[in-house]
Amino acid sequence: MERLKNKVAIITGGAAGIGRAAVEKFVAEGAKVAIWDVNESAGNELVSQLGDVVSFMKVDTSNPESVETAAKLVVDHFGTIDILINNAGITRDATIKKMTFEQWNQVISINLTGVFNCVKSVSPVMIEKGAGRIINTSSVVGLYGNFGQTNYAATKSGVIGMSKTLAKELGKYGITVNAVAPGFIGTDMVRAMPEKVIDMMVGKTPIGRLGTPEDIANAYTFLASDEASFISGSVLSVDGAVTL
């Protein structure tokens, strides 16, 4: 089944973790994918694995010039842009008493301003063709907050507000905009945590396991497909019911 056959997608943060799983899933579903990431070695390794249906571009999404240049290169290379997955994100956790201005600004610049920069540069291509899918990665933290993550939670809440607003603005051009809110996902970074922390995460999740990067990639795929053509402005929680 090739639900994304002949579609061209940009996946930010696509070199590792959830982003890498999404790249692999999109290719399996027939898409051509531009990987935007700062991790050159991981990005190029993925290109060597998947072949010429993917390309890697070193892109700092917090830098509007870097994003604008990369968007033009994607169009030059693949001919168009059908799908934008704003998956890139970072954490710089600390309580408000200890959080520095640098920690605040770093997370805002990637997780929120980065999404704005990517949508600003890519949406004109979609508007011109009268179709597109934009999927922004939020988090259950953006819905309910989390101790020690004022900066991260603020960005992920902001992504939800941005997604709903963009859905209103861009719908008339045939563009859908949605957010995905992952719960506890078993990325390599999470798996490296102490076992008792992982057990705590699993214990809070009614489904009884951590999510996988593939779980989130599947959600991206559905929202990017024609099957989701009448879904816009929604927040899809992929969290094993952890927020109930």
Steps between C-alpha positions, in 0.01 A plus 500: 500500500650831391287770661757769424596393149676779305465745789796716606547547873729703720567347842690719745707321760484205263843352564422317825229387739140570403614696195703210365208262549282745309747522212511122472121472519441772242741338256326165551172676419639631170612853592818685415645660812727794576661452840571827678730458799825623650639148545691452176642154572162349595326675212748385238493146641124494451537621142749222428253251644188620316643623170413787270139528616637694796735796530670650802540870563672648803242751616477710814125550523545791741675691220251637243766540230610137542139382470418720202805376309421137582137534388614628161747212470224246569289645218804502270583140587155335522283747308251588774410466870185316604559427869680680783564314826628740767653231718826664616517589868730528799474504879692707753326399822517689829260636758410866462731586790797351316410552134731744324401746230724303266310176572170678443610661173659183359178302533280781373723555196489137384165371620284803422682750279634209296146386422407854396806526274425170327132575443585852379743365240311190386136612501533725191583191292190325633282808453606527137410138427180511707580204722720397789537331835670663798548294816653659808638299790364608835501286817272393780712745701351775284152391609561441871836651595789323670720577798835645395397570142364854492684575177413171327134506608464860384627411154285192468189692608600769252523243222139401567380861481705555187361187335139598566558851367680377190218255434260797484731708282615233255189284464370700206813402308440128547758473777428308819691575820501269801705429810614169644552479877723204594506354849793301641687372194783247517763684301868418554522799733214374715624142495830624644324632811517308830275195507294637788418812298388289204292282733335817635411610146354160417311494829326828415394373156178296500604311185792368708796581278701783358403619157736434213631747242302297249177576688556870437614441142172315437304801626700732275432270206126493554473879535717547190288264290189559293308305766531803729393761245214629719701509825651839579562701814506182709738379770557125481630366831709187452566421863355164607233690700762646736308829523166351608 
